[in-house]
Amino acid sequence: MHAAAQGSSRGTGRGGPRRGALHEAEIVGEALKIIGVDGVEGLTMRRLSDRLGVAVGATYKHVPTKEHLLRLVTLELYARIGPCEPTGADWCRGIRSFLLRFREVVGAYPGMAGHISAHVTDPMPHQLYTSLNGTLRGVGFSPAGAERVVRVLFFYTSGAMLAPATLTLGEHADAEFAAGLDLVLDGAHRSLERDRAATA
């Protein structure tokens, strides 16, 4: 059992039995490679272990379930996206850039958008919410107003990413998503102006 945990176990992998310790970052990286090609459905603990060159038990030593592994994957994706940077008066640009990065990064891994949408209590959705909400509160939205805008942005972004393939626009998909996002953000900007005028 100790040998399996260290990674020098019965798994053969792509280059024969591995040597050296197995690390969480390596597991997550290999999982992302599988998801990038075959989607979340193509990721199994046995397949992952084979690619890592270890027995399944060695992988479970680090990640006890596939759900736990996917939580680690979402955290890695969030790290690649980075936080929503406040941009003062031009806050719409900051949120726009943030959500375009989100779509680009998560969209490269089939099935991850659906997983994130279905697991809103996981770390990544929580951090996304905190980042967006903090930016909106910082530019003057009330708590309720910021909450409303975050929900709309989440519904638009996740809805666009989860749309059936028959509804996608091929090479125009990126431009259409950005155009729709601009409409949503324009509405949010107008809402903030109305709130400011009402309290002036």
C-alpha positions as CSV (number, residue, x, y, z in Angstrom):
1,M,0.0,0.0,0.0
2,H,2.8,2.4,0.8
3,A,4.4,1.7,-2.6
4,A,1.1,2.5,-4.3
5,A,0.9,5.8,-2.5
6,Q,4.3,6.7,-3.6
7,G,3.4,6.0,-7.2
8,S,5.8,3.1,-8.0
9,S,2.9,0.6,-8.2
10,R,1.3,-1.8,-10.7
11,G,0.0,0.9,-13.0
12,T,1.7,0.9,-16.4
13,G,0.7,4.3,-17.8
14,R,1.9,5.4,-21.2
15,G,5.6,4.9,-20.5
16,G,5.6,1.9,-18.2
17,P,5.6,1.9,-14.4
18,R,6.3,5.3,-13.0
19,R,9.1,6.2,-10.6
20,G,8.9,8.8,-7.9
21,A,6.1,10.2,-5.8
22,L,2.7,11.0,-7.1
23,H,1.6,14.6,-6.5
24,E,-1.8,16.3,-6.5
25,A,-0.8,18.9,-9.1
26,E,0.2,16.1,-11.5
27,I,-3.1,14.3,-10.9
28,V,-5.0,17.5,-11.7
29,G,-2.9,18.2,-14.8
30,E,-3.5,14.8,-16.2
31,A,-7.2,14.9,-15.4
32,L,-7.4,18.2,-17.4
33,K,-5.7,16.6,-20.4
34,I,-8.3,13.8,-20.4
35,I,-11.2,16.3,-20.0
36,G,-9.8,18.5,-22.8
37,V,-10.0,15.6,-25.2
38,D,-12.9,13.5,-24.0
39,G,-14.8,15.7,-21.7
40,V,-15.8,15.2,-18.1
41,E,-17.6,11.9,-19.0
42,G,-14.4,10.5,-20.4
43,L,-12.6,11.0,-17.0
44,T,-12.5,7.9,-14.9
45,M,-10.3,7.2,-11.9
46,R,-9.0,4.0,-13.6
47,R,-8.2,5.7,-16.9
48,L,-6.5,8.6,-15.0
49,S,-4.4,6.1,-12.9
50,D,-3.3,4.3,-16.1
51,R,-2.1,7.5,-17.6
52,L,-0.3,8.3,-14.4
53,G,1.4,4.9,-14.4
54,V,0.0,3.9,-10.9
55,A,-2.5,1.5,-9.5
56,V,-6.0,3.0,-8.9
57,G,-5.4,2.8,-5.1
58,A,-2.5,5.2,-5.4
59,T,-4.8,7.8,-7.1
60,Y,-7.5,7.3,-4.5
61,K,-4.9,7.9,-1.8
62,H,-4.7,11.6,-3.0
63,V,-8.2,12.1,-4.4
64,P,-10.9,9.9,-2.7
65,T,-13.6,10.4,-5.3
66,K,-14.1,11.7,-8.8
67,E,-16.2,14.6,-7.3
68,H,-13.3,15.6,-5.1
69,L,-11.0,15.5,-8.2
70,L,-13.4,17.7,-10.1
71,R,-13.4,20.2,-7.3
72,L,-9.6,20.4,-7.6
73,V,-9.9,20.8,-11.3
74,T,-12.3,23.7,-10.9
75,L,-9.9,25.4,-8.5
76,E,-7.1,25.0,-11.1
77,L,-9.3,26.5,-13.8
78,Y,-10.2,29.4,-11.5
79,A,-6.5,30.1,-10.8
80,R,-5.9,30.3,-14.6
81,I,-8.8,32.7,-15.0
82,G,-7.7,35.0,-12.2
83,P,-9.9,37.4,-10.2
84,C,-12.2,40.1,-11.5
85,E,-10.0,43.2,-11.3
86,P,-11.8,46.3,-10.2
87,T,-11.4,49.1,-12.8
88,G,-13.0,52.1,-11.2
89,A,-15.3,54.0,-13.5
90,D,-14.6,51.5,-16.3
91,W,-15.8,48.6,-14.2
92,C,-17.8,47.1,-17.1
93,R,-14.5,46.5,-19.0
94,G,-13.1,44.6,-16.0
95,I,-16.1,42.3,-15.7
96,R,-16.2,41.8,-19.5
97,S,-12.6,40.8,-19.6
98,F,-13.2,38.5,-16.6
99,L,-16.1,36.7,-18.1
100,L,-14.5,36.3,-21.5
101,R,-11.5,34.7,-19.8
102,F,-13.9,32.4,-17.9
103,R,-15.6,31.3,-21.1
104,E,-12.3,30.8,-22.9
105,V,-10.7,28.8,-20.0
106,V,-13.7,26.7,-19.0
107,G,-14.9,26.2,-22.5
108,A,-11.7,24.5,-23.5
109,Y,-12.7,21.5,-21.2
110,P,-16.0,19.9,-22.4
111,G,-18.5,19.3,-19.6
112,M,-16.8,21.6,-17.1
113,A,-19.3,24.4,-17.6
114,G,-22.1,22.0,-16.8
115,H,-20.3,20.6,-13.8
116,I,-19.7,24.1,-12.4
117,S,-23.3,25.1,-13.0
118,A,-24.6,22.0,-11.2
119,H,-22.2,22.5,-8.2
120,V,-22.7,26.1,-7.2
121,T,-21.6,25.4,-3.6
122,D,-18.2,24.2,-4.8
123,P,-15.1,26.5,-4.3
124,M,-14.9,27.8,-7.9
125,P,-18.5,29.1,-8.1
126,H,-18.2,30.7,-4.7
127,Q,-14.9,32.4,-5.6
128,L,-16.5,33.6,-8.9
129,Y,-19.4,35.0,-7.0
130,T,-17.2,36.7,-4.4
131,S,-15.0,38.3,-7.1
132,L,-17.9,39.6,-9.2
133,N,-19.9,40.7,-6.2
134,G,-17.0,42.6,-4.7
135,T,-16.3,44.5,-7.9
136,L,-20.0,45.5,-8.2
137,R,-20.3,46.6,-4.6
138,G,-17.0,48.5,-5.0
139,V,-18.4,50.7,-7.8
140,G,-21.6,51.6,-5.9
141,F,-24.2,48.8,-6.3
142,S,-26.3,48.1,-3.3
143,P,-26.0,44.6,-1.8
144,A,-29.3,43.6,-3.5
145,G,-28.3,45.3,-6.7
146,A,-24.9,43.5,-6.9
147,E,-26.6,40.2,-6.1
148,R,-29.1,40.7,-9.0
149,V,-26.4,41.6,-11.5
150,V,-24.2,38.6,-10.5
151,R,-27.2,36.3,-11.0
152,V,-27.9,37.8,-14.5
153,L,-24.3,37.5,-15.5
154,F,-24.1,33.9,-14.3
155,F,-27.3,33.0,-16.1
156,Y,-26.2,34.6,-19.3
157,T,-22.7,33.1,-19.3
158,S,-23.6,29.6,-18.2
159,G,-26.6,29.6,-20.5
160,A,-24.4,30.5,-23.5
161,M,-21.9,27.8,-22.6
162,L,-24.5,25.1,-22.0
163,A,-26.5,25.8,-25.2
164,P,-26.9,22.7,-27.4
165,A,-24.4,22.3,-30.2
166,T,-27.2,23.0,-32.8
167,L,-27.6,26.5,-31.4
168,T,-23.9,27.5,-31.6
169,L,-22.8,29.9,-34.2
170,G,-19.5,28.3,-35.2
171,E,-16.8,30.7,-36.0
172,H,-19.1,33.6,-34.9
173,A,-19.8,32.2,-31.4
174,D,-17.1,34.3,-29.7
175,A,-18.2,37.5,-31.3
176,E,-21.9,36.8,-30.5
177,F,-21.1,35.9,-26.9
178,A,-19.2,39.2,-26.5
179,A,-22.0,41.2,-28.1
180,G,-24.6,39.7,-25.8
181,L,-22.4,40.3,-22.8
182,D,-22.1,43.9,-23.8
183,L,-25.9,44.2,-23.8
184,V,-26.1,42.7,-20.3
185,L,-23.4,45.0,-19.0
186,D,-25.0,48.0,-20.6
187,G,-28.2,47.2,-18.8
188,A,-26.3,46.8,-15.5
189,H,-24.6,50.2,-16.1
190,R,-28.0,51.9,-16.6
191,S,-29.3,50.2,-13.5
192,L,-26.4,51.6,-11.5
193,E,-27.1,55.1,-12.9
194,R,-30.7,54.9,-11.9
195,D,-29.9,53.8,-8.4
196,R,-27.4,56.7,-8.1
197,A,-30.0,59.2,-9.4
198,A,-32.6,57.9,-6.9
199,T,-30.3,58.4,-3.9
200,A,-28.8,61.7,-5.0
